[in-house]
Amino acid sequence: MTKAAEWEERLAAWKTSGESAEEFAARHGWNARTLVWWKSHLERKRSSAPVKKRRARFARVVERGSASLVGATAPLELVLASGCTLRVWPGADLELVRAVVTALERR
């Protein structure tokens, strides 16, 4: 186990303990300042990690049978890979929908 992984486990235990840094560190024989330093260090490391970009993927909708979206009154609901849900009402500007999906997937 790497030192960082070891401290991640210690920090998780500290968080669930409800104790102050001083109390938790003293109970384990550690220096409280070291505990706080690792918390800060790992948070900075996570916040500076590159974010993997996901591209939006579009599917072609093919009308089958007599079903038609023309005159529809309910929205089409899209659930994106990011977990965001987008409701697209009939007559919506599809270029705007594309731009919104792209922006949501970049978050």
C-alpha positions in Angstrom: 0.0 0.0 0.0 1.4 3.4 -0.9 1.8 6.1 1.7 -0.9 8.2 0.1 -3.4 5.3 0.1 -2.5 4.6 3.8 -3.3 8.2 4.7 -6.5 8.1 2.6 -7.7 5.3 4.9 -6.6 7.1 8.0 -8.4 10.3 6.9 -11.6 8.3 6.1 -11.5 6.8 9.6 -10.9 10.3 11.1 -13.9 11.7 9.2 -16.2 9.0 10.5 -14.9 9.2 14.1 -16.3 12.7 14.6 -13.1 13.5 16.7 -10.9 16.5 16.3 -7.6 16.1 14.6 -5.9 16.3 18.0 -8.1 13.6 19.6 -7.9 11.2 16.7 -4.2 11.6 16.2 -3.4 11.2 19.9 -5.5 8.0 20.0 -3.4 6.5 17.2 0.0 7.9 18.3 0.3 10.3 15.3 1.0 14.0 15.1 -2.2 16.0 14.5 -0.4 18.4 12.3 0.7 15.5 10.1 -2.9 14.3 9.8 -4.1 17.8 8.8 -1.2 18.2 6.3 -2.1 14.9 4.6 -5.8 16.0 4.4 -4.8 19.2 2.7 -2.2 17.6 0.5 -4.6 14.9 -0.8 -7.4 17.5 -1.4 -5.0 19.7 -3.4 -3.8 16.6 -5.4 -7.5 15.6 -6.2 -8.4 19.2 -7.2 -5.5 19.5 -9.6 -5.9 16.1 -11.3 -6.8 16.3 -14.9 -10.5 15.7 -15.6 -11.2 13.1 -18.3 -13.4 14.7 -20.9 -16.3 12.7 -22.2 -17.8 13.4 -25.6 -21.5 13.5 -26.0 -22.8 10.7 -28.2 -26.0 11.2 -30.1 -28.3 8.5 -31.3 -30.5 8.7 -34.4 -34.2 8.4 -33.6 -36.1 6.5 -36.2 -39.8 6.8 -36.4 -41.6 3.4 -36.7 -45.1 2.7 -37.7 -47.7 5.4 -37.2 -46.1 6.8 -34.1 -45.2 10.4 -34.6 -43.6 13.2 -32.5 -45.5 15.8 -34.6 -48.2 17.2 -32.4 -46.6 15.5 -29.3 -47.3 17.3 -26.0 -44.8 15.5 -23.8 -41.1 16.0 -23.8 -38.4 13.5 -24.9 -36.3 12.8 -21.8 -32.6 12.3 -22.3 -30.4 10.8 -19.5 -26.8 11.6 -20.1 -23.8 9.6 -19.1 -23.1 12.1 -16.4 -26.4 11.3 -14.8 -28.0 14.7 -15.9 -31.5 14.5 -17.3 -32.6 16.8 -20.1 -36.2 17.1 -21.2 -36.5 18.3 -24.8 -40.0 19.6 -25.8 -41.3 19.2 -29.3 -40.2 22.1 -31.5 -37.0 22.7 -29.5 -34.0 24.2 -31.3 -31.8 21.1 -31.9 -28.6 23.1 -32.1 -29.3 24.6 -28.7 -30.0 21.0 -27.4 -26.7 19.9 -28.8 -24.9 22.8 -27.1 -26.6 22.1 -23.7 -25.7 18.4 -23.9 -22.1 19.3 -24.7 -21.8 21.7 -21.8 -23.4 19.3 -19.3 -21.1 16.5 -20.3 -18.0 18.7 -19.8 -18.9 19.3 -16.1 
